[in-house]
């Protein structure tokens, strides 16, 4: 199976301070990968760099996406080519409804001009998967949403865009067990139907009870310190991150 993404000896700084210190990893096309590590290890920084956030300075290294230099593409181009990042803290946008926002990004992603009525029919099945009421579509984007609602909104956006590479940063943060099951179901359903590649970033293994990982990476101090199968996540649950060094 070819790699959809290859990160080679990546080094990243913020305001002159090194955060990522020589990371190399590869994501296989159509597989589910998990990046685990304690706070401050560089996980979210890596996610932001993959999406092209301008705050982070790549000082050396290479990122290849489908064989192309990802670093030469701006965030809009990366999204258009099928890279999706869910945010830990998505922005609230009063005045813009969920339905109009999703229709806009869908039309832009696929080069279509679907009417509101036609697009609404597309959303019906996706709403049912996430156990969301249709009234949700008329609310303003993330405005007054609970933590669980924001996560479901991210998953709805993912289902609409049908990306090739999905980066899910702290998807389980702040969710109760029922909400975790629902977002996991969304990931599993999208994975089955599109065979997207997933990079799931998390502190804990609880989400992996519902999403089967093919490969697990452990990150500490801005470096990948261990790689293994899903069993590595179980080991982390039992032993913590201390055995993997500072």
C-alpha positions in Angstrom: 0.0 0.0 0.0 1.5 3.4 -1.0 2.0 6.3 1.4 -0.4 9.2 1.0 1.8 11.3 3.3 5.5 11.2 4.1 7.1 13.5 6.7 10.9 13.5 6.5 13.2 14.9 9.3 10.8 17.8 9.9 11.9 20.6 12.2 9.5 23.4 13.2 9.9 26.5 15.4 7.5 29.0 16.8 9.0 32.5 17.5 12.5 31.0 17.2 11.8 28.2 19.7 12.2 24.6 18.3 9.0 22.6 18.8 9.3 19.7 16.4 12.9 18.3 16.3 13.4 15.9 13.4 10.1 14.0 13.0 9.8 11.4 10.3 6.7 9.3 9.8 4.6 7.9 6.9 0.8 7.4 6.6 -0.4 4.6 4.4 -3.3 5.3 2.1 -6.6 4.1 3.4 -5.3 3.3 6.9 -6.0 4.7 10.4 -3.0 6.1 12.2 -2.9 7.4 15.8 -0.4 9.9 17.2 -0.2 9.9 21.0 1.8 11.8 23.5 1.6 14.0 26.6 0.8 17.8 26.5 3.6 19.8 24.9 5.0 17.0 22.9 4.4 18.7 19.5 1.3 16.7 18.3 -1.0 19.7 17.6 1.9 21.6 16.2 2.4 18.9 13.6 -1.3 19.0 12.8 -1.2 22.7 12.2 2.0 22.5 10.0 0.3 19.8 7.9 -2.6 22.2 7.3 -0.3 25.2 6.6 -0.8 27.4 9.7 1.5 30.5 9.1 2.5 30.8 12.8 4.7 27.7 12.6 8.1 28.0 10.8 9.4 24.9 9.0 13.2 25.3 9.4 14.1 22.0 7.6 12.7 18.8 6.4 10.1 17.7 3.8 6.4 16.8 3.7 5.1 14.9 0.7 1.4 14.5 0.1 0.5 12.1 -2.8 4.1 12.6 -3.9 3.9 16.4 -4.1 5.6 19.0 -1.9 2.9 19.9 0.6 4.9 22.9 1.9 4.5 24.7 -1.4 0.7 24.7 -1.1 -1.3 27.3 0.9 -4.0 26.1 3.3 -6.8 26.6 0.7 -4.9 24.5 -1.9 -4.3 21.8 0.7 -8.0 21.7 1.5 -8.9 21.6 -2.1 -6.7 18.6 -2.6 -8.4 16.7 0.2 -6.6 17.5 3.4 -8.9 18.1 6.4 -8.1 19.2 9.9 -10.6 19.2 12.8 -9.9 21.9 15.3 -9.8 21.6 19.1 -11.5 25.0 19.4 -13.4 25.9 16.3 -14.4 29.5 15.7 -17.9 30.8 16.4 -19.4 32.7 13.4 -22.7 34.5 14.3 -24.9 35.3 11.3 -23.7 32.3 9.2 -26.0 29.3 9.4 -24.6 25.7 9.5 -26.5 24.8 6.3 -25.2 27.8 4.3 -21.7 27.2 5.5 -21.7 23.5 4.6 -23.2 24.2 1.2 -20.6 26.8 0.4 -17.7 24.5 1.3 -19.2 21.6 -0.5 -19.8 23.5 -3.7 -16.2 24.9 -3.5 -14.7 21.5 -2.8 -16.5 19.7 -5.6 -17.0 22.5 -8.1 -20.8 22.3 -8.0 -23.6 24.8 -7.6 -26.2 22.8 -5.6 -29.3 24.7 -4.5 -30.2 24.9 -0.8 -33.0 22.3 -1.4 -30.8 19.8 -3.2 -28.0 20.2 -0.7 -30.4 19.7 2.2 -31.3 16.3 0.9 -27.6 15.3 0.9 -27.4 16.4 4.5 -30.3 14.3 5.8 -28.4 11.0 5.9 -25.3 12.6 7.4 -27.4 14.1 10.2 -29.0 10.8 11.0 -25.6 9.2 11.3 -24.6 11.8 13.9 -28.0 11.7 15.6 -28.5 15.4 15.0 -31.9 17.1 14.5 -32.5 19.0 11.2 -33.0 22.2 13.2 -29.3 22.2 13.9 -28.7 23.3 10.3 -30.5 26.6 10.9 -28.3 27.6 13.9 -25.4 29.9 13.5 -22.0 28.2 13.1 -20.7 27.1 16.5 -22.5 30.0 18.1 -23.5 28.9 21.6 -22.7 25.2 20.8 -21.7 22.9 23.6 -18.4 21.0 23.3 -20.2 17.9 22.0 -22.1 19.9 19.4 -18.9 21.5 18.2 -17.4 18.1 17.7 -20.4 16.8 15.9 -20.3 19.9 13.7 -16.7 19.0 12.8 -17.7 15.5 11.9 -20.6 16.8 9.8 -18.2 19.0 7.9 -15.9 16.0 7.4 -18.7 13.9 6.0 -19.7 16.7 3.6 -16.2 17.3 2.3 -15.2 13.6 1.9 -11.5 14.4 2.3 -8.7 12.0 1.4 -6.5 12.8 4.5 -8.3 13.5 7.8 -6.4 14.9 10.7 -8.4 14.7 13.9 -6.8 16.7 16.7 -8.0 15.8 20.2 -11.4 14.6 18.9 -12.3 13.1 22.2 -11.5 16.2 24.3 -14.3 17.2 26.6 -16.7 14.6 25.4 -18.8 12.1 27.5 -18.9 8.5 26.6 -22.1 8.8 24.5 -20.6 11.6 22.4 -17.4 9.7 21.9 -19.3 6.8 20.5 -21.2 9.1 18.1 -18.2 10.8 16.7 -16.3 7.5 16.5 -19.3 6.1 14.5 -19.0 9.1 12.1 -15.3 8.4 11.6 -15.9 4.7 11.0 -18.7 5.3 8.6 -16.7 7.9 6.5 -13.7 5.5 6.5 -15.8 2.6 5.3 -17.4 4.6 2.5 -14.5 6.6 1.3 -11.4 4.7 2.5 -9.9 8.0 3.6 -6.6 8.1 5.5 -6.9 9.1 9.1 -4.4 10.6 11.5 -6.0 10.7 14.9 -4.2 12.8 17.6 -5.0 12.0 21.2 -3.7 11.8 24.7 -5.7 8.7 25.7 -6.6 5.3 24.2 -10.3 5.5 25.2 -11.3 6.6 21.6 -9.5 3.5 20.2 -12.1 1.3 21.8 -14.4 2.4 19.0 -11.9 3.2 16.2 -9.5 0.4 15.1 -6.0 1.8 14.6 -3.6 0.2 12.1 -0.5 2.0 13.4 0.3 4.0 16.5 3.1 6.7 16.9 4.3 8.0 20.2 5.6 11.6 20.3 7.6 13.1 23.1 9.8 16.2 23.2 9.1 17.0 19.6 10.2 13.6 18.3 8.7 10.2 17.4 10.0 7.9 20.1 8.0 4.7 19.3 6.0 3.2 16.5 3.8 0.1 16.8 0.5 -1.6 16.2 -2.8 -0.8 18.2 -1.3 -2.8 21.0 1.1 0.1 21.7 -1.9 2.2 22.7 -2.8 -0.5 25.3 0.7 -0.4 26.6 0.5 3.4 27.0 -2.8 3.0 28.9 -1.1 0.6 31.4 2.4 2.2 31.7 1.9 5.9 30.7 4.5 7.9 28.7 7.4 7.8 31.2 8.9 4.6 29.9 9.3 6.3 26.5 11.7 9.0 27.8 11.5 12.8 28.2 
